[in-house]
Every structure is written in C-alpha cells, then in structure tokens.
Amino acid sequence: QALFVRIVVSVVVGTIIYLVGTSLASSATAYAVSMVHLGKATTIAESYSQVRPIFFKILRLLFVIVMFTIGPLFLCYALFLGLALAIPMLSKSAEPQVGMMLAVAGGALLGLAGLAGSLVWMIYALCRYALAVPACTLEQLPARISMVRSRFLTYGAKWGILGIVFLTGLLSVVLTYTLQMPALLASKAIMVTARTHLTMAATVWIYIADFLGGAVSGPITTIALVLVYYDQRVRKEAFDLQLMMDAAGRQQPPMPSTAAAPNAG
C-alpha cells in the first residue's frame, strides 16, 4: 500500500512538473517560430515574456488534452488493478465460485480489448489536438476553442503529424540511448533492467542523458508542428494571401481627401 501511494504521488508530481515545463517551452517556441516564419526578429526573453500572460491558459489546455488523450488508458489500468486485487481474494476461497472466475476472465479480456482501443485512441487524439497549443498561442483563443481549431486544421493531415511525432520520438530514443551508452558500458550492460547494478555516478548520468534527449527532441517537435500549423492555414484559409493583403494595406499611402478640394465651377 505504501508503495502504491509513493507511485501515485510520484506520477502526480511528475505530471505537474511536465505540464508546467511543457506549457512554457512549447508556447514560447511556437511564438518564436511564428516570428521567424513571418520574417520578424525575436529573442528568447521576448518569447517568454509574450507567452507569460497566457501561461495558465496553455497549462489548462495541456491538462485537458493529456486527460482526454490518456484518460481511457488510466481506466484500463484501474480495471487491471481491480482484477489483480480480486484474484488473490478468490484464490484464498476454499471453493471459488465459477461465476466469479468467469467474471474475472471476462474482465481480463475486456481490459485487453480496452487497452488496445485506448492505445489507438491515444495516438489518434494526440494527432487530432497536436495544433491546439500553436492555435491558442498565436491566435489568442480560449482552451476549448483551440481544441476545436486543432480538429479543423488537422483534418487530412493526421498521418503527416503522426510521422513527425514518430520520427522525433525515435530521435529522442536514439539520442538518449547514445548519451547513456558510456554509463551502461561502465556498468557492463546494454540496457537498464532490474538486474543492472548502477553506481551513483552512472545513475546521475542516466538521468542527465534522458533530460538532454528530451530537451533536444522536444523543441524540434514543436517547431515542426508550428510549421504544419501554418501550412494548414495556407492550404485551408489562404493565410499567405491574407498576409500579402495586410502588408499591401500597410504600405499603401493614404488617399488624398477630396472634401477640401476647391470648387471648379
């Protein structure tokens, strides 16, 4: 029970830290990429200062997306946990009821089906709401409207977004494993398992390598998604023509007023 409480607390704390860091980094990166895409100069400090007023809105948006995406997976985990607690209780019974055993077996099959469906839904929802943060940051939209906006922009582009997420995830795994390799070789192992004995220095380096791998691949994912966001706006809304018309309107000199012209008669 104490182990379960520690696991729950660590998961909750880790999720909060992840959401806070991701909210700041992804929103600021989206703003910086948009400035570069529009031909404007910006700095890191300016990017973070621009997204600071909408930090809690981005945080709420990411929390909703995470819960909406992996919520079914948590439900399947709760089902398996309930089954794991029920099986020892049934095994202690002198005459286990056949109906209960069948119910447990049916629950296990239902859980496996739900697990497969949850994984498919997680991938689909991740691609469906991948452009919500750029939409919220760059268009100053509320969290719920940003999710609706992302559904519209990602329509017909989910396979491309899935490819981006897969490739950047693969980059993160390869880079992290490469950075961890010195500590693994020093511990006479090729991967970390329950039997791997790591020194304190090796353990610290494993965590540092994991952080560096995510720190490199994370911004690449955000940059690629912001570019997809602009590409979809160009395809569906002729956003490039809007920019050209706005620029032409700003550069056009004001028309002379005819109200004060002298009467030629």
Backbone as CSV, one residue per row, in Angstrom:
resi,resn,N_x,N_y,N_z,CA_x,CA_y,CA_z,C_x,C_y,C_z
1,GLN,0.832,-1.208,0.000,0.000,0.000,0.000,0.868,1.260,0.000
2,ALA,1.917,1.243,0.821,2.808,2.400,0.856,3.500,2.599,-0.497
3,LEU,3.873,1.470,-1.125,4.498,1.562,-2.445,3.528,2.159,-3.463
4,PHE,2.267,1.751,-3.388,1.264,2.286,-4.316,1.088,3.787,-4.115
5,VAL,1.074,4.232,-2.855,0.933,5.667,-2.569,2.121,6.437,-3.114
6,ARG,3.328,5.889,-2.929,4.515,6.569,-3.456,4.478,6.653,-4.974
7,ILE,4.007,5.597,-5.620,3.915,5.612,-7.080,2.924,6.676,-7.544
8,VAL,1.759,6.729,-6.883,0.745,7.714,-7.256,1.265,9.135,-7.060
9,VAL,1.916,9.378,-5.909,2.443,10.716,-5.635,3.507,11.104,-6.650
10,SER,4.408,10.165,-6.966,5.465,10.465,-7.937,4.888,10.735,-9.325
11,VAL,3.849,9.986,-9.711,3.220,10.205,-11.013,2.545,11.575,-11.061
12,VAL,1.828,11.926,-9.986,1.138,13.225,-9.949,2.142,14.374,-9.985
13,VAL,3.182,14.289,-9.152,4.189,15.354,-9.119,4.922,15.452,-10.457
14,GLY,5.280,14.301,-11.027,5.958,14.312,-12.321,5.089,14.887,-13.418
15,THR,3.792,14.571,-13.378,2.881,15.113,-14.388,2.756,16.619,-14.266
16,ILE,2.670,17.122,-13.036,2.569,18.572,-12.834,3.818,19.285,-13.336
17,ILE,4.987,18.745,-12.985,6.241,19.358,-13.442,6.328,19.320,-14.956
18,TYR,5.918,18.194,-15.549,5.956,18.069,-17.008,5.023,19.080,-17.675
19,LEU,3.813,19.236,-17.146,2.860,20.158,-17.751,3.327,21.606,-17.631
20,VAL,3.888,21.968,-16.478,4.370,23.338,-16.297,5.518,23.637,-17.259
21,GLY,6.500,22.738,-17.317,7.632,22.954,-18.220,7.220,22.947,-19.674
22,THR,6.351,22.016,-20.043,5.911,21.927,-21.432,5.069,23.133,-21.824
23,SER,4.260,23.646,-20.903,3.435,24.811,-21.201,4.299,26.009,-21.569
24,LEU,5.301,26.275,-20.763,6.180,27.415,-21.039,6.995,27.203,-22.309
25,ALA,7.638,26.044,-22.411,8.552,25.802,-23.528,7.815,25.739,-24.861
26,SER,6.707,24.998,-24.921,6.010,24.843,-26.197,5.387,26.148,-26.663
27,SER,4.798,26.912,-25.742,4.174,28.172,-26.116,5.222,29.195,-26.571
28,ALA,6.330,29.291,-25.831,7.382,30.233,-26.214,8.028,29.830,-27.536
29,THR,8.232,28.545,-27.744,8.801,28.077,-29.009,7.859,28.360,-30.166
30,ALA,6.552,28.161,-29.952,5.578,28.457,-31.002,5.603,29.925,-31.375
31,TYR,5.708,30.799,-30.381,5.768,32.240,-30.661,7.041,32.590,-31.426
32,ALA,8.191,32.032,-30.995,9.457,32.343,-31.665,9.453,31.862,-33.107
33,VAL,8.938,30.657,-33.354,8.889,30.128,-34.718,7.959,30.965,-35.583
34,SER,6.854,31.445,-34.997,5.927,32.270,-35.774,6.582,33.584,-36.187
35,MET,7.378,34.167,-35.294,8.072,35.408,-35.641,9.071,35.187,-36.769
36,VAL,9.804,34.093,-36.685,10.763,33.781,-37.753,10.031,33.498,-39.059
37,HIS,8.922,32.777,-38.971,8.146,32.439,-40.167,7.591,33.690,-40.835
38,LEU,7.249,34.698,-40.033,6.708,35.948,-40.580,7.797,36.962,-40.911
39,GLY,9.048,36.558,-40.786,10.153,37.446,-41.145,10.466,38.499,-40.109
40,LYS,10.147,38.230,-38.848,10.403,39.193,-37.778,11.437,38.627,-36.821
41,ALA,12.166,39.525,-36.186,13.206,39.110,-35.244,12.622,39.039,-33.840
42,THR,13.132,38.117,-33.041,12.710,37.984,-31.649,13.846,37.383,-30.846
43,THR,13.705,37.381,-29.548,14.690,36.795,-28.647,13.990,35.801,-27.714
44,ILE,14.808,35.032,-27.010,14.250,34.065,-26.066,13.483,34.778,-24.955
45,ALA,14.084,35.854,-24.435,13.420,36.602,-23.362,12.101,37.195,-23.834
46,GLU,12.079,37.730,-25.038,10.847,38.303,-25.566,9.787,37.224,-25.779
47,SER,10.201,36.055,-26.243,9.240,34.974,-26.469,8.579,34.557,-25.165
48,TYR,9.372,34.392,-24.112,8.788,34.002,-22.834,7.947,35.124,-22.228
49,SER,8.347,36.378,-22.437,7.547,37.480,-21.898,6.205,37.602,-22.607
50,GLN,6.166,37.257,-23.883,4.919,37.345,-24.640,3.918,36.267,-24.230
51,VAL,4.420,35.097,-23.854,3.507,33.993,-23.503,3.223,33.930,-22.007
52,ARG,3.895,34.759,-21.218,3.653,34.718,-19.776,2.196,35.027,-19.408
53,PRO,1.534,36.007,-20.051,0.134,36.280,-19.669,-0.825,35.127,-19.962
54,ILE,-0.491,34.253,-20.898,-1.400,33.163,-21.252,-0.894,31.823,-20.718
55,PHE,0.018,31.867,-19.757,0.614,30.622,-19.254,-0.443,29.688,-18.679
56,PHE,-1.326,30.212,-17.820,-2.311,29.347,-17.176,-3.330,28.827,-18.183
57,LYS,-3.595,29.587,-19.232,-4.490,29.091,-20.266,-3.847,27.934,-21.027
58,ILE,-2.556,28.049,-21.336,-1.843,26.958,-22.002,-1.750,25.748,-21.077
59,LEU,-1.507,25.996,-19.800,-1.418,24.903,-18.829,-2.747,24.155,-18.742
60,ARG,-3.839,24.896,-18.689,-5.160,24.256,-18.644,-5.438,23.480,-19.926
61,LEU,-5.025,24.051,-21.051,-5.224,23.373,-22.336,-4.461,22.060,-22.381
62,LEU,-3.204,22.066,-21.970,-2.406,20.839,-21.991,-2.958,19.803,-21.017
63,PHE,-3.439,20.260,-19.856,-4.012,19.321,-18.890,-5.245,18.628,-19.474
64,VAL,-6.105,19.403,-20.128,-7.303,18.819,-20.733,-6.922,17.833,-21.836
65,ILE,-5.927,18.208,-22.658,-5.513,17.325,-23.753,-4.920,16.027,-23.195
66,VAL,-4.076,16.135,-22.169,-3.464,14.939,-21.583,-4.531,14.022,-20.994
67,MET,-5.474,14.599,-20.237,-6.528,13.776,-19.651,-7.439,13.183,-20.724
68,PHE,-7.720,13.961,-21.745,-8.584,13.489,-22.820,-7.889,12.411,-23.645
69,THR,-6.568,12.496,-23.727,-5.819,11.563,-24.563,-5.548,10.243,-23.853
70,ILE,-5.071,10.315,-22.613,-4.671,9.097,-21.911,-5.667,8.688,-20.832
71,GLY,-6.811,9.396,-20.749,-7.828,9.019,-19.769,-8.307,7.587,-19.913
72,PRO,-8.671,7.139,-21.138,-9.072,5.728,-21.286,-8.000,4.736,-20.877
73,LEU,-6.731,5.101,-21.058,-5.645,4.207,-20.650,-5.605,4.066,-19.127
74,PHE,-5.874,5.153,-18.412,-5.938,5.092,-16.959,-7.102,4.218,-16.493
75,LEU,-8.221,4.290,-17.199,-9.364,3.455,-16.841,-9.034,1.966,-17.012
76,CYS,-8.327,1.641,-18.097,-7.903,0.245,-18.283,-6.936,-0.188,-17.194
77,TYR,-6.046,0.715,-16.808,-5.116,0.397,-15.720,-5.872,0.152,-14.416
78,ALA,-6.909,0.963,-14.151,-7.714,0.765,-12.942,-8.438,-0.579,-12.996
79,LEU,-8.894,-0.968,-14.194,-9.561,-2.263,-14.334,-8.602,-3.408,-14.045
80,PHE,-7.399,-3.344,-14.604,-6.414,-4.396,-14.345,-6.003,-4.421,-12.872
81,LEU,-5.918,-3.239,-12.255,-5.574,-3.190,-10.835,-6.662,-3.850,-9.991
82,GLY,-7.923,-3.593,-10.345,-9.015,-4.240,-9.629,-8.996,-5.746,-9.798
83,LEU,-8.696,-6.202,-11.009,-8.601,-7.647,-11.237,-7.435,-8.254,-10.460
84,ALA,-6.311,-7.542,-10.412,-5.152,-8.048,-9.676,-5.455,-8.170,-8.186
85,LEU,-6.281,-7.269,-7.659,-6.654,-7.363,-6.241,-7.720,-8.435,-6.004
86,ALA,-8.540,-8.697,-7.026,-9.624,-9.669,-6.850,-9.134,-11.103,-6.952
87,ILE,-8.135,-11.368,-7.784,-7.674,-12.744,-7.990,-7.120,-13.374,-6.711
88,PRO,-6.258,-12.706,-5.912,-5.801,-13.340,-4.662,-6.938,-13.626,-3.691
89,MET,-7.944,-12.756,-3.666,-9.069,-12.985,-2.770,-9.856,-14.229,-3.187
90,LEU,-10.003,-14.429,-4.507,-10.706,-15.610,-4.992,-9.892,-16.885,-4.760
91,SER,-8.569,-16.772,-4.883,-7.729,-17.962,-4.713,-7.700,-18.445,-3.274
92,LYS,-7.955,-17.551,-2.304,-7.962,-17.943,-0.900,-9.246,-18.672,-0.511
93,SER,-10.247,-18.526,-1.333,-11.518,-19.173,-1.022,-11.400,-20.685,-1.199
94,ALA,-12.042,-21.429,-0.307,-11.961,-22.886,-0.390,-12.656,-23.409,-1.631
95,GLU,-13.754,-22.828,-1.981,-14.500,-23.238,-3.163,-14.769,-21.985,-4.015
96,PRO,-13.838,-21.632,-4.860,-14.041,-20.445,-5.680,-15.259,-20.612,-6.575
97,GLN,-16.046,-19.591,-6.640,-17.236,-19.632,-7.462,-16.857,-19.556,-8.937
98,VAL,-17.492,-20.444,-9.694,-17.193,-20.481,-11.126,-17.623,-19.183,-11.794
99,GLY,-18.744,-18.647,-11.323,-19.232,-17.400,-11.917,-18.254,-16.255,-11.724
100,MET,-17.656,-16.179,-10.535,-16.684,-15.116,-10.263,-15.436,-15.281,-11.114
101,MET,-14.988,-16.544,-11.274,-13.813,-16.789,-12.093,-14.080,-16.415,-13.546
102,LEU,-15.280,-16.749,-14.012,-15.637,-16.364,-15.379,-15.720,-14.846,-15.513
103,ALA,-16.214,-14.190,-14.472,-16.287,-12.730,-14.496,-14.893,-12.109,-14.559
104,VAL,-13.970,-12.696,-13.789,-12.588,-12.196,-13.825,-11.970,-12.407,-15.205
105,ALA,-12.200,-13.595,-15.795,-11.671,-13.862,-17.132,-12.279,-12.910,-18.159
106,GLY,-13.598,-12.689,-18.033,-14.231,-11.741,-18.948,-13.712,-10.336,-18.760
107,GLY,-13.475,-9.960,-17.496,-12.908,-8.637,-17.238,-11.508,-8.487,-17.811
108,ALA,-10.718,-9.569,-17.736,-9.373,-9.522,-18.311,-9.422,-9.349,-19.828
109,LEU,-10.320,-10.097,-20.475,-10.453,-9.933,-21.933,-10.947,-8.547,-22.291
110,LEU,-11.909,-8.050,-21.495,-12.400,-6.694,-21.743,-11.304,-5.666,-21.531
111,GLY,-10.480,-5.917,-20.510,-9.383,-4.992,-20.264,-8.363,-4.988,-21.393
112,LEU,-8.054,-6.166,-21.935,-7.115,-6.231,-23.060,-7.671,-5.519,-24.290
113,ALA,-8.967,-5.729,-24.559,-9.588,-5.030,-25.688,-9.593,-3.522,-25.459
114,GLY,-9.892,-3.134,-24.209,-9.872,-1.718,-23.887,-8.482,-1.118,-23.975
115,LEU,-7.473,-1.909,-23.597,-6.096,-1.438,-23.682,-5.699,-1.169,-25.133
116,ALA,-6.044,-2.116,-26.021,-5.735,-1.916,-27.442,-6.472,-0.701,-27.996
117,GLY,-7.763,-0.580,-27.643,-8.517,0.581,-28.106,-7.999,1.881,-27.529
118,SER,-7.546,1.860,-26.273,-7.016,3.078,-25.644,-5.737,3.537,-26.307
119,LEU,-4.885,2.579,-26.689,-3.641,2.949,-27.366,-3.934,3.575,-28.734
120,VAL,-4.897,2.983,-29.459,-5.268,3.554,-30.758,-5.855,4.950,-30.584
121,TRP,-6.737,5.097,-29.591,-7.336,6.407,-29.339,-6.283,7.424,-28.915
122,MET,-5.305,7.016,-28.107,-4.266,7.926,-27.654,-3.485,8.492,-28.842
123,ILE,-3.119,7.623,-29.789,-2.385,8.079,-30.964,-3.249,9.004,-31.811
124,TYR,-4.521,8.626,-31.997,-5.439,9.436,-32.807,-5.676,10.804,-32.170
125,ALA,-5.945,10.822,-30.849,-6.211,12.084,-30.163,-4.968,12.958,-30.120
126,LEU,-3.798,12.336,-29.984,-2.558,13.107,-29.979,-2.373,13.856,-31.293
127,CYS,-2.666,13.192,-32.401,-2.565,13.846,-33.712,-3.695,14.859,-33.913
128,ARG,-4.861,14.565,-33.358,-6.024,15.431,-33.542,-5.858,16.776,-32.860
129,TYR,-5.216,16.780,-31.695,-5.067,18.012,-30.924,-3.625,18.509,-30.906
130,ALA,-2.833,18.100,-31.884,-1.414,18.484,-31.917,-1.218,19.962,-32.198
131,LEU,-2.191,20.614,-32.831,-2.057,22.030,-33.198,-2.832,22.947,-32.266
132,ALA,-3.287,22.427,-31.131,-4.059,23.252,-30.212,-3.194,24.314,-29.537
133,VAL,-1.975,23.955,-29.145,-1.094,24.922,-28.483,-0.692,26.049,-29.433
134,PRO,-0.250,25.775,-30.680,0.014,26.887,-31.601,-1.210,27.763,-31.839
135,ALA,-2.390,27.159,-31.961,-3.604,27.946,-32.182,-3.909,28.822,-30.974
136,CYS,-3.764,28.280,-29.771,-4.024,29.048,-28.563,-3.008,30.173,-28.392
137,THR,-1.740,29.895,-28.703,-0.682,30.888,-28.512,-0.742,31.991,-29.559
138,LEU,-0.887,31.624,-30.804,-0.752,32.590,-31.897,-2.054,33.297,-32.238
139,GLU,-3.188,32.681,-31.923,-4.477,33.308,-32.218,-5.195,33.784,-30.966
140,GLN,-4.577,33.586,-29.799,-5.145,34.040,-28.528,-6.556,33.482,-28.323
141,LEU,-6.715,32.194,-28.561,-8.015,31.549,-28.440,-8.167,30.908,-27.060
142,PRO,-9.399,30.775,-26.577,-9.610,30.013,-25.344,-9.237,28.545,-25.543
143,ALA,-9.089,27.838,-24.417,-8.633,26.447,-24.480,-9.595,25.579,-25.281
144,ARG,-10.895,25.692,-25.024,-11.856,24.831,-25.720,-11.898,25.149,-27.214
145,ILE,-11.862,26.427,-27.560,-11.882,26.817,-28.974,-10.594,26.389,-29.663
146,SER,-9.484,26.371,-28.921,-8.211,25.927,-29.504,-8.276,24.455,-29.897
147,MET,-8.952,23.645,-29.099,-9.102,22.228,-29.437,-9.993,22.053,-30.661
148,VAL,-11.054,22.844,-30.747,-11.907,22.799,-31.941,-11.121,23.251,-33.170
149,ARG,-10.337,24.287,-32.987,-9.499,24.796,-34.083,-8.495,23.741,-34.541
150,SER,-7.913,23.018,-33.603,-6.950,21.977,-33.952,-7.628,20.853,-34.724
151,ARG,-8.846,20.489,-34.342,-9.558,19.446,-35.079,-9.778,19.858,-36.534
152,PHE,-10.065,21.136,-36.736,-10.276,21.620,-38.100,-8.971,21.620,-38.898
153,LEU,-7.894,22.117,-38.289,-6.633,22.239,-39.021,-5.972,20.885,-39.272
154,THR,-6.166,19.931,-38.379,-5.517,18.627,-38.556,-6.317,17.688,-39.450
155,TYR,-7.493,18.110,-39.893,-8.289,17.246,-40.763,-7.547,17.033,-42.086
156,GLY,-7.231,15.791,-42.392,-6.489,15.459,-43.596,-4.980,15.522,-43.428
157,ALA,-4.499,15.884,-42.242,-3.050,15.998,-42.021,-2.563,15.127,-40.871
158,LYS,-3.410,14.234,-40.380,-3.036,13.447,-39.197,-1.906,12.474,-39.477
159,TRP,-1.849,11.903,-40.694,-0.750,10.978,-40.997,0.591,11.707,-40.998
160,GLY,0.609,12.919,-41.538,1.850,13.696,-41.511,2.263,14.046,-40.093
161,ILE,1.294,14.418,-39.251,1.600,14.725,-37.854,2.085,13.475,-37.125
162,LEU,1.464,12.332,-37.413,1.919,11.079,-36.814,3.355,10.769,-37.217
163,GLY,3.702,11.021,-38.473,5.079,10.816,-38.917,6.056,11.718,-38.184
164,ILE,5.659,12.984,-37.956,6.522,13.912,-37.220,6.730,13.434,-35.789
165,VAL,5.644,13.056,-35.118,5.742,12.594,-33.735,6.586,11.318,-33.651
166,PHE,6.399,10.405,-34.610,7.160,9.156,-34.597,8.649,9.417,-34.811
167,LEU,8.976,10.244,-35.792,10.388,10.492,-36.098,11.090,11.246,-34.972
168,THR,10.424,12.250,-34.409,11.053,12.986,-33.313,11.140,12.119,-32.055
169,GLY,10.144,11.255,-31.854,10.239,10.312,-30.732,11.382,9.330,-30.923
170,LEU,11.538,8.843,-32.159,12.659,7.942,-32.456,13.989,8.663,-32.268
171,LEU,14.051,9.944,-32.679,15.263,10.734,-32.468,15.575,10.849,-30.984
172,SER,14.546,11.079,-30.171,14.759,11.199,-28.728,15.290,9.893,-28.142
173,VAL,14.722,8.764,-28.571,15.160,7.464,-28.046,16.607,7.179,-28.439
174,VAL,16.939,7.409,-29.717,18.295,7.132,-30.195,19.302,8.045,-29.514
175,LEU,18.967,9.334,-29.417,19.895,10.282,-28.792,20.076,9.966,-27.311
176,THR,18.990,9.658,-26.628,19.087,9.338,-25.204,19.917,8.076,-24.983
177,TYR,19.679,7.050,-25.796,20.436,5.801,-25.642,21.913,6.013,-25.947
178,THR,22.206,6.850,-26.944,23.604,7.136,-27.273,24.310,7.839,-26.131
179,LEU,23.619,8.804,-25.515,24.218,9.522,-24.392,24.348,8.627,-23.156
180,GLN,23.437,7.671,-22.997,23.508,6.765,-21.854,24.539,5.651,-22.028
181,MET,25.014,5.450,-23.241,25.893,4.334,-23.529,27.150,4.295,-22.655
182,PRO,27.849,5.417,-22.392,29.044,5.321,-21.528,28.728,4.767,-20.140
183,ALA,27.603,5.220,-19.547,27.245,4.710,-18.213,26.858,3.240,-18.281
184,LEU,26.193,2.822,-19.357,25.808,1.420,-19.488,27.023,0.525,-19.682
185,LEU,27.951,0.969,-20.526,29.155,0.174,-20.747,29.994,0.071,-19.482
186,ALA,30.027,1.165,-18.712,30.774,1.118,-17.451,30.133,0.151,-16.458
187,SER,28.832,-0.059,-16.596,28.115,-0.994,-15.721,28.002,-2.376,-16.335
188,LYS,28.664,-2.594,-17.490,28.666,-3.887,-18.179,27.243,-4.315,-18.557
189,ALA,26.506,-3.390,-19.148,25.136,-3.663,-19.565,24.874,-2.913,-20.857
190,ILE,23.856,-3.363,-21.598,23.460,-2.675,-22.819,22.122,-1.954,-22.641
191,MET,21.425,-2.243,-21.559,20.208,-1.521,-21.225,19.942,-1.664,-19.729
192,VAL,19.146,-0.745,-19.213,18.841,-0.754,-17.789,17.720,-1.746,-17.520
193,THR,17.994,-2.753,-16.687,16.996,-3.740,-16.268,16.988,-3.822,-14.745
194,ALA,16.154,-4.705,-14.223,16.078,-4.864,-12.770,17.364,-5.444,-12.194
195,ARG,18.143,-6.137,-13.036,19.388,-6.743,-12.565,20.605,-5.875,-12.799
196,THR,20.418,-4.705,-13.410,21.552,-3.828,-13.680,21.959,-3.093,-12.411
197,HIS,23.226,-3.184,-12.059,23.754,-2.501,-10.882,24.486,-1.247,-11.342
198,LEU,23.881,-0.097,-11.061,24.450,1.183,-11.472,25.046,1.893,-10.273
199,THR,26.205,2.496,-10.492,26.788,3.331,-9.453,26.027,4.655,-9.375
200,MET,26.325,5.441,-8.359,25.652,6.734,-8.220,25.960,7.645,-9.401
201,ALA,27.218,7.651,-9.833,27.604,8.489,-10.969,26.897,8.031,-12.244
202,ALA,26.807,6.718,-12.449,26.127,6.203,-13.637,24.637,6.528,-13.608
203,THR,24.029,6.426,-12.428,22.613,6.756,-12.310,22.350,8.221,-12.623
204,VAL,23.195,9.091,-12.099,23.046,10.533,-12.373,23.192,10.809,-13.868
205,TRP,24.184,10.154,-14.490,24.383,10.383,-15.919,23.215,9.837,-16.742
206,ILE,22.599,8.749,-16.301,21.429,8.195,-16.999,20.308,9.228,-17.023
207,TYR,20.067,9.867,-15.879,19.005,10.876,-15.812,19.367,12.119,-16.621
208,ILE,20.619,12.512,-16.593,21.049,13.676,-17.386,20.887,13.393,-18.879
209,ALA,21.262,12.191,-19.301,21.110,11.819,-20.709,19.643,11.798,-21.117
210,ASP,18.791,11.312,-20.238,17.357,11.296,-20.527,16.821,12.715,-20.678
211,PHE,17.277,13.624,-19.817,16.844,15.021,-19.908,17.347,15.673,-21.192
212,LEU,18.604,15.429,-21.538,19.161,16.034,-22.753,18.466,15.521,-24.006
213,GLY,18.157,14.236,-24.030,17.450,13.689,-25.180,16.096,14.337,-25.382
214,GLY,15.351,14.521,-24.289,14.060,15.198,-24.396,14.196,16.671,-24.690
215,ALA,15.242,17.309,-24.147,15.432,18.741,-24.371,15.770,19.048,-25.828
216,VAL,16.407,18.114,-26.521,16.745,18.323,-27.927,15.565,17.997,-28.833
217,SER,14.906,16.879,-28.590,13.822,16.453,-29.482,12.530,17.217,-29.251
218,GLY,12.289,17.685,-28.031,11.061,18.406,-27.735,10.868,19.657,-28.579
219,PRO,11.837,20.585,-28.600,11.688,21.774,-29.449,11.574,21.443,-30.933
220,ILE,12.244,20.391,-31.386,12.131,20.008,-32.796,10.683,19.626,-33.116
221,THR,10.054,18.896,-32.205,8.652,18.527,-32.407,7.767,19.763,-32.463
222,THR,7.976,20.690,-31.541,7.167,21.911,-31.514,7.368,22.742,-32.772
223,ILE,8.611,22.889,-33.218,8.892,23.653,-34.432,8.208,23.031,-35.634
224,ALA,8.301,21.708,-35.747,7.666,21.022,-36.879,6.150,21.183,-36.839
225,LEU,5.547,21.123,-35.656,4.096,21.267,-35.555,3.648,22.693,-35.863
226,VAL,4.446,23.681,-35.474,4.096,25.069,-35.820,4.150,25.267,-37.332
227,LEU,5.129,24.661,-37.985,5.201,24.750,-39.446,4.009,24.051,-40.093
228,VAL,3.591,22.923,-39.520,2.381,22.258,-40.019,1.164,23.155,-39.800
229,TYR,1.115,23.849,-38.683,0.014,24.771,-38.394,-0.096,25.845,-39.474
230,TYR,1.024,26.458,-39.823,1.000,27.486,-40.867,0.689,26.879,-42.233
231,ASP,1.228,25.704,-42.501,0.953,25.055,-43.783,-0.537,24.760,-43.936
232,GLN,-1.179,24.289,-42.872,-2.604,24.008,-42.934,-3.429,25.281,-43.074
233,ARG,-2.983,26.353,-42.452,-3.695,27.624,-42.616,-3.562,28.161,-44.036
234,VAL,-2.403,27.945,-44.632,-2.221,28.364,-46.019,-3.111,27.532,-46.937
235,ARG,-3.176,26.230,-46.702,-3.960,25.344,-47.559,-5.464,25.581,-47.416
236,LYS,-5.922,25.800,-46.185,-7.363,25.862,-45.936,-7.918,27.274,-45.860
237,GLU,-7.068,28.252,-45.564,-7.557,29.613,-45.350,-6.826,30.656,-46.182
238,ALA,-5.918,30.215,-47.076,-5.132,31.151,-47.896,-4.462,32.193,-47.000
239,PHE,-3.810,31.696,-45.945,-3.206,32.598,-44.969,-2.105,33.447,-45.591
240,ASP,-1.397,32.905,-46.571,-0.348,33.686,-47.219,-0.931,34.878,-47.968
241,LEU,-2.076,34.701,-48.581,-2.719,35.826,-49.272,-3.199,36.878,-48.274
242,GLN,-3.665,36.440,-47.123,-4.065,37.397,-46.100,-2.882,38.248,-45.648
243,LEU,-1.731,37.598,-45.460,-0.537,38.344,-45.062,-0.125,39.336,-46.135
244,MET,-0.188,38.914,-47.412,0.174,39.811,-48.503,-0.774,41.004,-48.572
245,MET,-2.064,40.773,-48.385,-3.029,41.866,-48.418,-2.837,42.809,-47.239
246,ASP,-2.534,42.254,-46.063,-2.276,43.104,-44.898,-1.024,43.941,-45.104
247,ALA,0.022,43.303,-45.666,1.258,44.053,-45.914,1.037,45.140,-46.953
248,ALA,0.264,44.835,-48.000,-0.009,45.849,-49.026,-0.838,46.986,-48.449
249,GLY,-1.766,46.674,-47.558,-2.570,47.714,-46.932,-1.753,48.622,-46.040
250,ARG,-0.727,48.056,-45.377,0.122,48.884,-44.526,1.056,49.759,-45.345
251,GLN,1.496,49.269,-46.521,2.443,50.025,-47.331,1.774,51.041,-48.252
252,GLN,0.459,50.901,-48.478,-0.214,51.803,-49.405,-0.349,53.181,-48.767
253,PRO,0.063,54.266,-49.490,-0.041,55.611,-48.937,-1.497,56.014,-48.808
254,PRO,-1.819,56.874,-47.863,-3.209,57.295,-47.689,-3.697,58.080,-48.893
255,MET,-4.959,57.864,-49.276,-5.549,58.560,-50.408,-5.818,60.013,-50.034
256,PRO,-5.543,60.958,-50.979,-5.810,62.352,-50.668,-7.300,62.587,-50.493
257,SER,-7.620,63.422,-49.545,-9.034,63.708,-49.277,-9.572,64.702,-50.290
258,THR,-10.781,64.485,-50.783,-11.411,65.361,-51.755,-12.448,66.295,-51.115
259,ALA,-12.588,66.187,-49.807,-13.596,67.001,-49.147,-13.236,68.467,-49.169
260,ALA,-11.928,68.782,-49.113,-11.483,70.182,-49.071,-11.042,70.700,-50.436
261,ALA,-11.331,69.965,-51.513,-10.897,70.415,-52.839,-11.703,71.627,-53.267
262,PRO,-11.059,72.602,-53.932,-11.789,73.809,-54.347,-12.825,73.499,-55.431
263,ASN,-13.921,74.225,-55.406,-14.974,74.048,-56.381,-14.543,74.626,-57.719
264,ALA,-14.509,73.785,-58.771,-14.010,74.245,-60.069,-15.046,75.067,-60.825
265,GLY,-16.278,75.111,-60.358,-17.289,75.864,-61.076,-17.207,77.341,-60.741
